[in-house]
């Protein structure tokens, strides 16, 4: 294997593969609309030749494409999108075009169109190492090569020339030539398998050409290819829609051969069948895509992708190390989310990325609903309240916040709007909508929407139209308030008239439109509850609840809740203005409620998750000292039954320690937190909460040496000697512990190499790279930074997406003095990184290396912190930098300032 020392190359490494981040690559909404205004695509045939994919060092592959389309403007010209290596030939309507002008271009110009057109192209495409396009992965366990595609929002153009926009749908007929021993799959079922002369390079195998059935009409970004020696398990679902004839859907699960023993096919097939039962009953529209394959693939950038007939998932959902119940539930949620997309997104597709919410918000909501109603998991909405919505609240308070129905001017903006607003806020608003109009009306609207727009494209107005029809209400004002206005509403419940018989609860909503800074009121249908201390259990239990409707017409956004019975004054109690988490709003707990929940556990699981989400918002807003939050997590959080909430709280406590706790408090509090986690390992004899604590202890130990001896003992197999039972120190935990020890200089490269050689896996290689970059030596940090910024490893090879992230993460570990000296290098490299790398890879570097966890000196103003000033100066000096790059920096700047302000508030 390659030396792990990662020395500085004797000469500068070759530049990363050039990606022209020019305007012609970044398709605008106006250009897309103009193209769709006169084109209709009849069919697209794509033939991909992967016969040499297994050969060592292979970087390209040939593709043949034929597209038939019509133009309502004969004589006009148009263009195809393509990001490949070369264009060998273009024949339009029998005329051979000059290919020289297309060398290195992102667009292939098609002049002198006729009413009926056919273009044939021979091109050479590039295997991806970034997870964008056709990704090529070599399994370090057995040397096998695996390929899969990921296209959303605009990366099918990395594989074949295409009209890359969601509203130019067509039927696709795809074929793959590859080794006859491989799984070769696409969206459609295989209809022919023809031997091809020759042998597959790099393999003792012949060749075969597999043709797949023509797809129904669909967008290019959800076409898919998969090739490699994948392990495959097959089954069938039989069912149908209400009062309809039953039919069969073939099912398949695929993963790398080296992970086959860990593929829990029985659980996955059970979830799949439950999901198909649920969605057929819910939507009353049969699954339209033939088979339902689900492939778990390596180095995946996303959780999953809804390619019809060939859904791809990160292989992190194949549990090769111990997994908590929360991980199983998260996987179930992801599976249901993607299945919902077969209707929301695939059957009916947004016309442009402005309406991305029409698929992602709906899939997020329906995924959580399906897990809750169709599986054995009981904490779906609890996880949603504490996890998904926390993501939305963070995103929606950034200076770059946007409405759910966003203004997406171009593809770069589209790529960045797969965020907490589009997913979790949109899903939260849909949950509130279902509570407002009723579940049956929501279900009927969805069914009518699919019936009316099947295999077509839709906009906000199309969905509102069916909603108005079934609800009988004017949805325009609702849409304006919830979908077309950004910002987080805030709900508060307070007691008025204390000390009098007229004591009552007042619910208030406040909020600002970030675009105008004017007050905004939204309609809410909520439940307000009071939880009082139960003397026997010592818990806060729900004592009374009342339904409340908040209207934009309410005076000053205030509603008196007169029928809510309050406990005697002096009794610890909680007022919760979003009981059952029916709406999307940040909660401001009153002083008595805050004191109560920081002292006593909340009995109801959903109320508990909602309360902890409110406390975290208060930490981020500087209203609750981070120290007090961390202490509450230690005292109460680790006792929570739902491990998903425990995992979320531990992540938040760790974040609080990094960014929100003042420097003078941090060292002692980090040590206390590490000690508490170590104690919890001994208290829990196995189980999910013990494992969650072990993972967090490894992360926290990167910054404190309080429990390093324990980690070393656990690595040596001395768990029982340390009073810890039931903890499986598997590959995941071994590397996590080694990384923590490495940050403090307690391992060397040889020990890390030996660990990798003892079990060479994909997980191990990534963890090994992170650990090596985390060593606390100046030369190591210099080398890691150079590799991250160049995208090139120590051998001059392009870093894959996972390895780039590991290099970045490893660089950021360790003494601040070794990292902060490189701030100037980071800022100087930003525009070059953005120009050379794909947007996904560049985002990893720009966001991952951002110097965000910094301390505020006594008496210093947050905006005067040197790093804050450095970011502000860069933004001021680079007004013409790409908007997507500036957005990342503005968001990271906001995270930095929020942490510094919380530190300042904690001192006051």
Secondary structure, 3 states (H helix, E strand, C coil): CCCCCCCCCCCCCCCCCCCCCCCCCCCEHHHHHHHHCCEEEEEEEEEEECCCCCCCCCCEEEEEEEEEEEECCCCCCEEEECCCCEEEEEEECCEECCCHHHCCCCEEEECCCCCEEEEEEEEEEECECCCCEEEEEECCCCCCEEEEEECCCCCHHHCCCECCCCCCCEEEEEEEEEECCCEEEECCCEEEEEEEEEECCCCCCEEEEEEECCCCCECHHHCCEEEECCEEEEEEEEECCCCCCCEEEEEEEEECHHHHHHCCHHHHHHHHHHHHHHHHHHHCCCCCCCCEEEEEECCCCCCEECCCCEEEEEHHHCCCCCCCHHHHHHHHHHHHHHHHHCCECCCEEECCHHHCHHHHHHHHHHHHHHHHHHCCCCCHHHHHHHHHHHHHHHHHCCCCCCCCCCCCCEHHHHHHCCCCHHHHHHHHHHHHHHHHHCHHHHHHHHHHHHHHHCCCEECHHHHHHHHHHHHCCCCHHHHHHHCCCCCCCEEEEEEECCCCCCCEEEEEEECEECCCCEECCCCEEEEEEEEEEECCCCEEEEEEEEEEEECCCCHHHEEEECCCCCCCCCCCEEEECCHHHCCCCEEECCHHHHHHHCCCCECCHHHHHHHHHHHHHHHHCCCCCHHHHHHHHHHCHHHCCCHHHHHHHHHHHHHHHHHHCCHHHHHHHHHHHHHHHHHHHHHCCCCHHHHHHHHHHHHHCCCCCCCHHHHHHHHCCCCHHHCCCCCCCCHHHHHHHHHHHHHCCCCCHHHHHHHHHHCCCHHHHHHHHHHHHCCCCHHHHHHHHHHHHHCECCCCCECCHHHHHHHHHHHHCCCHHHHHCCHHHHHHHHHHHHHHCCHHHHHHHHHHCCCCCCCCCCCCCHHHCHHHHHHHHHHHHCCCCCHHHHHHHHHHHHHHHHHHHHHHHHHC
